[in-house]
Amino acid sequence: MYQTNNPIIKHKVGLLNFAEELHNVSKACKIMGVSRDTFYRYQELVNDGGIDALINQNRRVPNVKNRVDEQIESAVVEYAIEYSAHGQHRSSTRVSQSPKKKYKFKNKKKLGCSYFVRLSMH
């Protein structure tokens, strides 16, 4: 029996305990609405690193290809602050260096003002 007061992993520990009580992993997973694959991942984490290993780890690797040059980003931020009423299309047309290079921008919130970040270049 595993015990924890951490609300983040309480349902995971509950699933492990429930399967142990029933002596049937498949039935416990079906009742709790979790796949058996997930159960066995939880069980492996507990066996390897204890209950604290069940806390979610950030597995995302930053995608450097999506980053914009700092010059472009600062120009976009300055433009968005100065002309906050302009939309994404108008801003991308004004900020781009030439008519052939148009940038798609995604609206984001930063310091209470909107600014745009390039998603891809055509």
C-alpha positions as CSV (number, residue, x, y, z in Angstrom):
1,M,0.0,0.0,0.0
2,Y,1.3,3.4,-1.1
3,Q,0.3,6.6,0.7
4,T,0.7,10.2,-0.2
5,N,-0.8,13.6,0.6
6,N,0.3,15.1,-2.7
7,P,-2.9,16.0,-4.6
8,I,-1.1,15.9,-8.0
9,I,-0.2,12.2,-7.7
10,K,-3.1,11.0,-5.5
11,H,-5.1,9.4,-8.3
12,K,-2.0,7.6,-9.6
13,V,-1.3,6.2,-6.2
14,G,-4.9,5.3,-5.8
15,L,-4.9,3.3,-9.0
16,L,-1.8,1.4,-7.8
17,N,-3.4,0.7,-4.5
18,F,-6.8,-0.3,-6.0
19,A,-5.1,-2.8,-8.4
20,E,-3.3,-4.3,-5.4
21,E,-6.5,-4.6,-3.4
22,L,-8.4,-6.3,-6.3
23,H,-5.4,-8.5,-7.3
24,N,-6.5,-7.7,-10.9
25,V,-4.8,-4.9,-12.9
26,S,-7.2,-5.1,-15.8
27,K,-10.3,-4.7,-13.7
28,A,-8.8,-1.9,-11.7
29,C,-7.8,0.0,-14.8
30,K,-11.2,-0.5,-16.4
31,I,-13.0,0.8,-13.3
32,M,-10.6,3.8,-12.9
33,G,-10.8,4.6,-16.7
34,V,-7.0,4.2,-17.3
35,S,-5.2,2.1,-19.8
36,R,-3.1,-0.8,-18.6
37,D,-0.1,0.7,-20.4
38,T,-0.5,3.8,-18.2
39,F,-0.8,1.6,-15.1
40,Y,2.4,-0.2,-15.9
41,R,4.2,3.1,-16.6
42,Y,3.2,4.3,-13.1
43,Q,4.2,1.0,-11.5
44,E,7.6,1.2,-13.2
45,L,8.2,4.8,-12.1
46,V,7.4,3.8,-8.5
47,N,9.6,0.8,-8.6
48,D,12.5,2.8,-10.1
49,G,12.2,6.1,-8.1
50,G,9.6,5.8,-5.4
51,I,6.3,7.6,-5.2
52,D,7.8,11.0,-5.9
53,A,8.8,9.8,-9.4
54,L,5.0,9.9,-10.3
55,I,5.1,13.7,-10.3
56,N,4.9,14.8,-13.9
57,Q,8.3,15.6,-15.5
58,N,8.4,18.1,-18.4
59,R,9.5,16.0,-21.4
60,R,9.3,18.7,-24.0
61,V,12.5,19.6,-25.7
62,P,12.6,23.2,-26.9
63,N,12.3,23.5,-30.7
64,V,15.0,25.9,-31.7
65,K,13.7,26.0,-35.3
66,N,10.6,27.9,-34.2
67,R,12.7,30.6,-32.5
68,V,12.8,34.0,-34.2
69,D,15.9,36.2,-34.3
70,E,16.0,38.7,-31.4
71,Q,16.0,41.6,-33.9
72,I,12.8,40.5,-35.5
73,E,11.2,39.8,-32.2
74,S,12.1,43.2,-30.7
75,A,10.9,44.9,-33.9
76,V,7.6,43.1,-33.7
77,V,7.2,43.9,-30.0
78,E,7.9,47.5,-30.6
79,Y,5.5,47.7,-33.5
80,A,2.7,45.9,-31.6
81,I,3.0,48.2,-28.6
82,E,3.0,51.3,-30.8
83,Y,0.2,50.1,-33.1
84,S,-1.8,47.9,-30.8
85,A,-5.0,48.2,-32.9
86,H,-3.4,46.5,-36.0
87,G,-4.1,42.8,-36.6
88,Q,-1.7,40.0,-37.4
89,H,-1.9,40.3,-41.1
90,R,-1.3,44.1,-41.2
91,S,1.5,43.8,-38.6
92,S,3.3,41.0,-40.5
93,T,3.1,43.1,-43.7
94,R,4.5,46.1,-42.0
95,V,7.3,44.4,-40.1
96,S,8.6,42.1,-42.8
97,Q,11.7,43.3,-44.5
98,S,10.6,42.7,-48.1
99,P,7.3,41.8,-49.9
100,K,8.7,38.3,-50.6
101,K,9.3,37.6,-47.0
102,K,6.0,37.6,-45.1
103,Y,5.9,36.3,-41.6
104,K,2.9,34.6,-39.9
105,F,2.4,35.8,-36.4
106,K,0.6,34.4,-33.5
107,N,-1.0,36.7,-30.9
108,K,0.5,36.3,-27.5
109,K,0.2,38.1,-24.2
110,K,3.3,39.6,-22.6
111,L,3.3,42.3,-19.9
112,G,-0.3,43.1,-20.5
113,C,0.2,44.0,-24.2
114,S,-0.2,42.0,-27.3
115,Y,2.9,41.1,-29.4
116,F,3.4,38.7,-32.2
117,V,5.8,35.9,-32.7
118,R,6.7,34.4,-36.0
119,L,5.5,30.8,-36.5
120,S,6.8,30.1,-40.0
121,M,8.4,32.0,-42.9
122,H,7.2,31.7,-46.5
